[in-house]
Amino acid sequence: MLEPKPEPFKFVFSWRRFLVHCAIISGCVMLGLMTWYFGKPPSIRFYETKQEEQLTTAIAAGIDMALDSSSSIAVKVEPPLQVELFKGNVYFDIDKNSPNQLEAKVGNVLIKGSGTRCSIQMSKKGNNHVAVADGHIKIHLASGVYQINAFEQADFNDDGISQHRLIADRNIAPWRSLQ
């Protein structure tokens, strides 16, 4: 008995099959692009000083930072520049012509400033302190927004501002004069 010869493979074009394959490829390309776009982690740098150690560095164009001893801070470099103070004291010198604006987070409080020189002190007890040498900053609390101008200082916590008063320039960040 003779076996039949197998027929050679014959390709049959189908619009339905073509569109299904195009949809699958398009979905894969879109997922790949979304992964690339949303998957970029923010650039975060951590700075920490030990006892008897201080650090002065530029954290962005036109923004210098001085960190006191036993202090810790995280800096997210993408605009707007976001800083989170974990402990200790920090001093910022922001050039008036700097394209960057500073957003500093201390606990649940947000401090915004541009073209200013200021210091922020974080206390373990929750009573924090801010002093402004030049320009002004705005403190965003649950109870409202407060502005602190040059040669003023204020104590703050998550609830509000207290002891808003004038201050001498040498008392803005007294630990900096020891450098």
C-alpha positions as CSV (number, residue, x, y, z in Angstrom):
1,M,0.0,0.0,0.0
2,L,1.2,3.4,-0.9
3,E,1.3,6.1,1.7
4,P,0.0,9.5,0.6
5,K,2.6,12.2,0.4
6,P,2.3,15.0,2.9
7,E,1.3,18.3,1.4
8,P,3.8,21.1,1.7
9,F,2.9,23.8,4.2
10,K,0.7,26.3,2.7
11,F,0.5,29.8,4.3
12,V,-2.9,31.3,4.4
13,F,-3.1,35.0,5.2
14,S,-5.8,36.0,7.6
15,W,-6.6,39.6,8.6
16,R,-8.0,38.4,11.9
17,R,-4.7,36.6,12.8
18,F,-2.7,39.6,11.6
19,L,-4.7,42.0,13.8
20,V,-4.4,39.7,16.9
21,H,-0.6,39.5,16.5
22,C,-0.4,43.3,16.0
23,A,-2.5,43.9,19.2
24,I,-0.2,41.6,21.2
25,I,2.9,43.3,19.9
26,S,1.4,46.7,20.6
27,G,0.5,45.7,24.1
28,C,4.0,44.5,24.8
29,V,5.6,47.7,23.4
30,M,3.2,49.8,25.5
31,L,4.0,47.8,28.7
32,G,7.7,48.2,28.0
33,L,7.5,51.9,27.5
34,M,5.4,52.3,30.7
35,T,7.9,50.2,32.6
36,W,10.7,52.5,31.4
37,Y,8.8,55.7,32.1
38,F,7.3,54.8,35.5
39,G,10.1,52.5,36.7
40,K,12.8,55.2,37.0
41,P,13.5,55.5,40.7
42,P,14.1,59.0,42.0
43,S,17.7,60.0,42.6
44,I,18.0,60.2,46.4
45,R,21.2,61.0,48.2
46,F,21.7,60.5,52.0
47,Y,24.0,62.7,54.1
48,E,24.9,61.9,57.7
49,T,27.5,63.3,60.1
50,K,28.9,61.7,63.1
51,Q,29.7,63.3,66.4
52,E,32.3,66.1,66.1
53,E,31.9,66.0,62.3
54,Q,30.3,68.7,60.1
55,L,29.7,68.6,56.3
56,T,29.4,71.4,53.8
57,T,28.4,70.6,50.2
58,A,26.5,71.8,47.2
59,I,23.3,69.7,46.8
60,A,22.2,71.4,43.5
61,A,23.0,74.3,41.3
62,G,22.9,77.4,43.5
63,I,22.0,75.5,46.7
64,D,24.7,74.9,49.4
65,M,24.0,72.9,52.5
66,A,25.9,72.7,55.8
67,L,25.1,69.8,58.1
68,D,25.9,70.0,61.8
69,S,27.4,67.1,63.8
70,S,25.1,64.1,64.5
71,S,22.7,65.1,61.7
72,S,21.0,63.1,59.0
73,I,19.2,64.2,55.8
74,A,17.9,62.8,52.5
75,V,17.9,64.8,49.3
76,K,15.8,64.1,46.3
77,V,17.6,65.9,43.5
78,E,14.8,66.1,40.9
79,P,13.0,69.5,40.6
80,P,11.6,70.7,42.9
81,L,14.5,69.9,45.2
82,Q,13.1,67.9,48.2
83,V,14.9,67.5,51.4
84,E,13.9,65.5,54.5
85,L,15.6,66.1,57.8
86,F,15.7,63.1,60.0
87,K,17.7,64.5,62.9
88,G,20.0,67.4,63.8
89,N,20.7,70.8,62.3
90,V,21.0,72.0,58.7
91,Y,21.8,75.3,57.1
92,F,20.8,76.2,53.5
93,D,22.2,78.9,51.4
94,I,20.1,79.3,48.3
95,D,21.3,81.7,45.6
96,K,18.7,84.3,44.5
97,N,19.3,83.4,40.9
98,S,19.1,79.7,41.4
99,P,16.5,77.9,39.2
100,N,15.8,75.5,42.1
101,Q,13.4,75.9,44.9
102,L,13.8,74.1,48.2
103,E,11.2,72.0,49.9
104,A,12.3,70.7,53.3
105,K,10.2,68.2,55.2
106,V,10.6,68.1,59.0
107,G,8.2,65.5,60.4
108,N,4.8,66.4,58.9
109,V,5.8,70.0,58.3
110,L,6.8,71.3,54.8
111,I,9.1,74.4,54.6
112,K,9.5,76.1,51.2
113,G,12.0,78.7,50.2
114,S,14.0,80.2,47.3
115,G,16.7,82.8,47.3
116,T,17.1,82.5,51.0
117,R,19.6,81.5,53.8
118,C,18.1,79.7,56.7
119,S,18.8,77.0,59.3
120,I,16.5,74.3,60.5
121,Q,16.9,72.4,63.8
122,M,15.0,69.2,64.5
123,S,14.4,68.2,68.1
124,K,13.7,64.7,69.3
125,K,10.8,66.1,71.4
126,G,9.0,67.4,68.3
127,N,9.7,71.1,69.0
128,N,11.7,72.2,65.9
129,H,13.3,75.5,65.2
130,V,13.8,77.6,62.0
131,A,15.8,80.8,61.6
132,V,16.1,83.0,58.4
133,A,19.2,85.1,57.6
134,D,18.1,86.4,54.2
135,G,14.9,86.3,52.1
136,H,11.9,84.4,53.5
137,I,10.5,80.9,53.9
138,K,7.0,79.6,54.2
139,I,6.0,76.9,56.7
140,H,3.1,74.7,55.7
141,L,1.2,73.3,58.6
142,A,-2.2,71.7,59.0
143,S,-3.3,74.9,60.7
144,G,-2.2,77.1,57.8
145,V,0.8,78.7,56.0
146,Y,3.2,80.9,58.0
147,Q,5.9,83.2,56.5
148,I,9.2,83.7,58.4
149,N,11.2,86.7,57.0
150,A,14.9,87.7,57.3
151,F,16.3,88.0,60.8
152,E,13.3,86.1,62.3
153,Q,13.1,82.8,64.0
154,A,10.3,80.6,65.1
155,D,9.7,77.3,66.9
156,F,7.2,74.9,65.3
157,N,5.7,71.5,65.5
158,D,3.0,69.6,63.7
159,D,0.3,71.8,65.3
160,G,1.6,75.3,64.9
161,I,4.1,78.1,65.3
162,S,5.3,79.4,68.7
163,Q,7.9,82.1,69.8
164,H,8.0,83.9,66.4
165,R,10.6,86.7,67.1
166,L,13.5,88.7,65.8
167,I,17.0,87.4,65.9
168,A,20.6,88.6,65.4
169,D,22.5,87.3,62.3
170,R,25.1,85.5,64.4
171,N,22.4,83.4,66.0
172,I,20.9,82.0,62.8
173,A,23.1,78.9,62.9
174,P,25.6,79.4,65.7
175,W,27.2,76.0,65.2
176,R,28.4,77.1,61.7
177,S,30.6,79.8,63.2
178,L,32.6,77.0,64.9
179,Q,33.8,75.6,61.6
